[in-house]
Amino acid sequence: MISKNNKYKIELCNRFHGQCLKVFVILITSVFLSSCLSVSQQAPVSSRIPPPSTKISQHIVAPGETLYSIAWRYGLDYKKLARANGINSRYKIFPGQSILLSDKVSPKYRSKPIASRPKASNKTSSRIQKPATKTSQNKRTTKPARTIAPKKQIASTRSEKKSKTLKASPSSSKKSGPVRWRWPAKGIVTTNFHRQKGLRRGIDIGGKKGESVNAAASGKVVYAGSGLRGYGKLIIIKHNEIYLSAYAHNNQLRVSEGDFVKVGQRIADIGSTGIGTQAKPRLHFQIRRDGKPIDPLPLLPRR
């Protein structure tokens, strides 16, 4: 037999469970309706696709830039870039000059340098046209006649000068001979080469801030500065007509543009430019062949 008190308690429990079930059903339906409304209010996926990026066709030279650094930035061969813009083999450019970013020669386009200074030809011509006075004629007659050296003697002196300059300048080395590579730093490789991932077109070598950065091969410094975004303080060395190497994120540069360096020579100190994990002291090292980045590891000697 169930007492009245127990019956009352059972009824209360049943009522409580019923009310809880109703509340649960209401909550589920409200969540379902809100999700449906949010889905209907969202914009279609097709409207959120970013617009296609526009490719830059020209570059205006900024102070401190060289043809090598511009070609490096856009992944072009500096020789083809020079030919496309009608620039001679000295590869000299000027601030404000427009560079066509192409490796194909266009006969209709020539790179436009900044306005040149006015020539002083009018002044000199006006001076020459003035008639000479008697006193000037007398002075000229009193001066002894200059002795003209024979042509053979002039040719020999010119050849001697050329031979001296060729011996003094290291640029007279082989243009496309083999390059003997060395490791530019002592640390361990922390990031490998990856052609498709932004600035990972080289390798990262770990180290301590201030440690030595050495030239991986002999050559001429064609860029030394911090004008290329994402590289920090950067050095680019030209080894021959095929190979260039770069050393990025340096703390201090120890060479200047135009210097000739030998393999193993200290050219900079390891720095720590970057954000997050990339802010650790490291050297970013790249090798480019005909303007295209290649994996440096197969070229470097085994440790």
C-alpha positions as CSV (number, residue, x, y, z in Angstrom):
1,M,0.0,0.0,0.0
2,I,1.3,3.5,-1.0
3,S,0.6,6.2,1.5
4,K,-0.8,9.5,0.5
5,N,2.5,11.3,1.1
6,N,4.3,9.0,-1.3
7,K,1.7,9.5,-3.9
8,Y,2.0,13.2,-3.6
9,K,5.8,13.0,-3.9
10,I,5.5,10.9,-7.1
11,E,3.1,13.3,-8.7
12,L,5.4,16.2,-7.9
13,C,8.4,14.3,-9.5
14,N,6.3,13.6,-12.6
15,R,5.3,17.2,-13.0
16,F,8.9,18.4,-12.5
17,H,10.2,16.0,-15.2
18,G,7.5,17.0,-17.6
19,Q,8.3,20.7,-17.2
20,C,12.1,20.0,-17.7
21,L,11.2,18.1,-20.9
22,K,9.2,21.0,-22.2
23,V,12.1,23.5,-21.5
24,F,14.5,21.2,-23.2
25,V,12.3,20.9,-26.3
26,I,11.9,24.7,-26.4
27,L,15.7,25.2,-26.2
28,I,16.4,22.8,-29.0
29,T,13.8,24.4,-31.3
30,S,15.1,27.9,-30.5
31,V,18.7,26.9,-31.3
32,F,17.6,25.3,-34.6
33,L,15.7,28.3,-35.7
34,S,18.5,30.7,-34.8
35,S,21.0,28.6,-36.8
36,C,18.7,28.6,-39.8
37,L,18.3,32.4,-39.6
38,S,22.1,32.9,-39.4
39,V,22.7,30.7,-42.4
40,S,20.1,32.6,-44.5
41,Q,21.6,35.9,-43.5
42,Q,25.2,35.0,-44.5
43,A,26.6,36.2,-47.8
44,P,27.2,33.6,-50.5
45,V,30.8,32.3,-50.6
46,S,31.3,33.4,-54.2
47,S,31.0,37.1,-53.2
48,R,33.9,36.8,-50.7
49,I,36.5,35.6,-53.2
50,P,39.3,38.2,-53.3
51,P,39.8,40.1,-56.6
52,P,42.7,39.0,-58.8
53,S,46.1,40.6,-58.0
54,T,47.5,43.0,-60.6
55,K,51.1,42.4,-61.7
56,I,53.5,45.3,-61.6
57,S,55.0,46.1,-65.0
58,Q,57.3,49.0,-64.1
59,H,59.5,50.0,-61.1
60,I,60.7,53.5,-60.2
61,V,64.2,53.4,-58.9
62,A,64.5,54.6,-55.3
63,P,67.7,56.0,-53.7
64,G,70.2,53.2,-52.8
65,E,68.7,50.7,-55.2
66,T,70.8,48.9,-57.8
67,L,69.8,46.9,-60.9
68,Y,70.8,43.8,-59.0
69,S,68.6,44.5,-56.1
70,I,65.6,45.3,-58.4
71,A,66.1,42.1,-60.3
72,W,66.5,40.2,-57.0
73,R,63.2,41.6,-55.7
74,Y,61.2,40.5,-58.7
75,G,63.0,37.2,-59.4
76,L,64.5,38.4,-62.8
77,D,67.9,37.9,-64.4
78,Y,69.8,41.2,-64.1
79,K,71.4,40.7,-67.6
80,K,68.0,40.3,-69.3
81,L,66.5,43.1,-67.3
82,A,69.3,45.4,-68.5
83,R,68.9,44.4,-72.1
84,A,65.1,44.9,-72.0
85,N,65.7,48.5,-70.7
86,G,68.6,49.4,-73.0
87,I,71.1,49.6,-70.0
88,N,74.7,49.0,-70.9
89,S,77.0,46.4,-69.2
90,R,78.0,48.8,-66.4
91,Y,74.4,48.4,-65.1
92,K,74.2,51.9,-63.7
93,I,70.8,53.3,-62.8
94,F,69.6,56.5,-61.2
95,P,66.8,57.5,-58.7
96,G,63.6,58.3,-60.4
97,Q,64.4,56.1,-63.4
98,S,61.6,53.8,-64.6
99,I,62.5,50.2,-65.2
100,L,60.4,47.9,-67.3
101,L,60.0,44.6,-65.3
102,S,60.5,42.2,-68.2
103,D,63.2,39.9,-69.5
104,K,62.2,40.3,-73.1
105,V,63.9,43.0,-75.3
106,S,61.4,45.6,-76.5
107,P,62.7,47.9,-79.3
108,K,60.0,50.5,-78.6
109,Y,60.9,50.9,-74.9
110,R,64.0,52.3,-73.4
111,S,64.5,53.1,-69.7
112,K,64.0,56.8,-69.0
113,P,66.7,58.3,-66.8
114,I,66.2,61.5,-64.8
115,A,66.6,64.8,-66.6
116,S,70.2,65.5,-67.4
117,R,72.0,68.7,-66.5
118,P,72.1,71.4,-69.2
119,K,75.3,71.3,-71.2
120,A,77.7,74.2,-71.3
121,S,78.3,74.0,-75.0
122,N,76.9,77.5,-75.7
123,K,79.4,79.2,-73.5
124,T,82.4,77.3,-74.9
125,S,81.3,77.9,-78.5
126,S,80.8,81.6,-77.9
127,R,84.4,81.8,-76.5
128,I,85.8,80.0,-79.5
129,Q,84.0,82.2,-82.0
130,K,85.7,85.4,-80.5
131,P,88.5,86.7,-82.7
132,A,92.0,86.2,-81.2
133,T,93.8,89.4,-80.3
134,K,97.4,90.2,-81.3
135,T,98.7,89.7,-77.7
136,S,97.2,86.2,-77.6
137,Q,98.8,85.4,-81.0
138,N,102.2,86.6,-79.8
139,K,101.9,84.5,-76.7
140,R,101.0,81.5,-78.7
141,T,103.9,82.0,-81.1
142,T,106.4,82.4,-78.2
143,K,105.4,79.0,-76.7
144,P,107.5,76.1,-77.8
145,A,105.9,73.6,-80.1
146,R,104.7,70.4,-78.5
147,T,106.4,67.2,-79.6
148,I,104.0,64.6,-80.9
149,A,104.8,61.1,-79.9
150,P,104.7,58.4,-82.6
151,K,101.7,56.2,-82.9
152,K,103.5,53.1,-81.9
153,Q,104.6,54.7,-78.6
154,I,101.0,55.8,-77.8
155,A,99.7,52.3,-78.5
156,S,102.3,50.7,-76.3
157,T,101.5,53.1,-73.4
158,R,97.8,52.4,-73.8
159,S,98.3,48.6,-73.8
160,E,100.5,48.9,-70.6
161,K,97.7,50.8,-68.9
162,K,95.1,48.3,-69.9
163,S,97.2,45.4,-68.6
164,K,97.8,47.1,-65.3
165,T,94.0,47.7,-64.8
166,L,93.2,44.1,-65.7
167,K,95.7,42.8,-63.2
168,A,94.4,45.1,-60.5
169,S,90.7,44.4,-60.9
170,P,89.4,41.0,-59.8
171,S,86.5,41.4,-62.2
172,S,88.7,40.1,-65.0
173,S,88.2,36.5,-63.7
174,K,86.3,33.8,-65.5
175,K,82.8,34.9,-66.3
176,S,81.1,31.5,-66.1
177,G,83.7,29.3,-64.5
178,P,82.9,26.9,-61.6
179,V,82.3,28.5,-58.2
180,R,83.7,26.8,-55.0
181,W,81.1,27.3,-52.3
182,R,81.7,27.3,-48.5
183,W,79.2,27.6,-45.7
184,P,78.5,31.2,-44.8
185,A,77.9,30.5,-41.1
186,K,78.6,27.8,-38.5
187,G,75.1,27.1,-37.3
188,I,72.6,24.4,-38.1
189,V,70.1,24.7,-40.9
190,T,66.7,25.5,-39.3
191,T,64.6,26.1,-42.4
192,N,65.0,24.4,-45.8
193,F,64.6,25.7,-49.3
194,H,61.1,26.0,-50.6
195,R,60.6,27.7,-54.0
196,Q,56.8,28.3,-53.7
197,K,56.7,29.8,-50.1
198,G,57.5,33.5,-50.3
199,L,60.9,34.4,-48.8
200,R,61.8,30.7,-48.2
201,R,63.8,30.7,-51.4
202,G,66.9,29.9,-49.5
203,I,67.9,28.3,-46.2
204,D,68.0,29.7,-42.6
205,I,71.1,29.0,-40.6
206,G,70.8,29.4,-36.8
207,G,73.3,31.1,-34.7
208,K,74.0,33.7,-32.0
209,K,73.6,37.4,-32.5
210,G,76.9,38.9,-33.6
211,E,78.4,35.8,-34.9
212,S,80.4,35.9,-38.2
213,V,78.7,35.8,-41.6
214,N,81.3,34.9,-44.3
215,A,81.3,35.1,-48.0
216,A,80.3,31.7,-49.5
217,A,82.5,32.4,-52.6
218,S,84.7,35.2,-53.9
219,G,83.1,38.0,-55.8
220,K,81.9,41.6,-55.9
221,V,79.4,43.2,-53.6
222,V,76.6,44.6,-55.8
223,Y,74.2,45.5,-53.0
224,A,74.5,46.3,-49.3
225,G,71.6,47.9,-47.5
226,S,68.1,47.5,-46.1
227,G,65.9,48.6,-49.0
228,L,64.4,45.2,-49.8
229,R,61.4,44.5,-47.6
230,G,61.5,41.3,-45.7
231,Y,65.3,40.8,-45.8
232,G,66.5,43.3,-43.2
233,K,70.1,44.3,-43.7
234,L,71.0,42.5,-46.9
235,I,74.2,41.8,-48.9
236,I,74.2,40.5,-52.5
237,I,77.5,39.2,-54.0
238,K,78.1,38.6,-57.7
239,H,80.4,35.7,-58.3
240,N,80.3,35.5,-62.1
241,E,77.8,36.1,-64.9
242,I,75.6,33.2,-63.7
243,Y,75.7,33.0,-59.9
244,L,74.6,35.5,-57.2
245,S,74.4,34.9,-53.4
246,A,72.6,36.8,-50.7
247,Y,72.9,37.2,-46.9
248,A,69.9,38.6,-45.1
249,H,68.8,39.6,-41.6
250,N,72.3,40.9,-40.6
251,N,72.9,42.9,-37.4
252,Q,75.9,44.8,-38.9
253,L,77.3,45.0,-42.4
254,R,81.1,45.0,-42.7
255,V,81.4,45.6,-46.5
256,S,80.1,48.2,-48.9
257,E,78.7,48.2,-52.4
258,G,81.6,47.8,-54.9
259,D,83.9,45.9,-52.6
260,F,85.6,42.7,-53.8
261,V,85.5,40.0,-51.2
262,K,87.3,36.6,-50.9
263,V,85.7,33.3,-50.0
264,G,85.5,32.9,-46.2
265,Q,85.9,36.7,-45.6
266,R,83.7,38.1,-42.8
267,I,81.1,40.4,-44.5
268,A,78.5,40.8,-41.7
269,D,77.2,39.8,-38.3
270,I,74.2,37.6,-37.6
271,G,71.1,39.5,-36.7
272,S,67.6,38.9,-35.5
273,T,65.1,40.8,-37.7
274,G,61.6,39.4,-38.0
275,I,58.4,38.7,-36.0
276,G,57.6,35.8,-33.6
277,T,59.6,32.7,-34.2
278,Q,61.4,34.4,-37.1
279,A,62.9,37.0,-34.7
280,K,65.5,34.4,-33.5
281,P,69.1,35.1,-34.5
282,R,69.7,33.5,-37.9
283,L,71.2,34.0,-41.3
284,H,69.0,33.7,-44.4
285,F,71.2,32.5,-47.3
286,Q,70.2,32.3,-50.9
287,I,71.9,31.3,-54.2
288,R,70.4,32.4,-57.5
289,R,71.4,31.0,-61.0
290,D,70.5,33.3,-63.9
291,G,68.1,35.2,-61.5
292,K,66.2,32.1,-60.3
293,P,66.5,30.8,-56.7
294,I,68.0,27.3,-56.3
295,D,68.5,25.0,-53.3
296,P,72.0,25.9,-51.8
297,L,72.4,22.6,-49.9
298,P,73.5,20.5,-53.0
299,L,76.2,23.1,-53.7
300,L,77.6,23.5,-50.2
301,P,80.2,21.0,-49.0
302,R,79.3,18.3,-46.5
303,R,80.0,19.0,-42.9
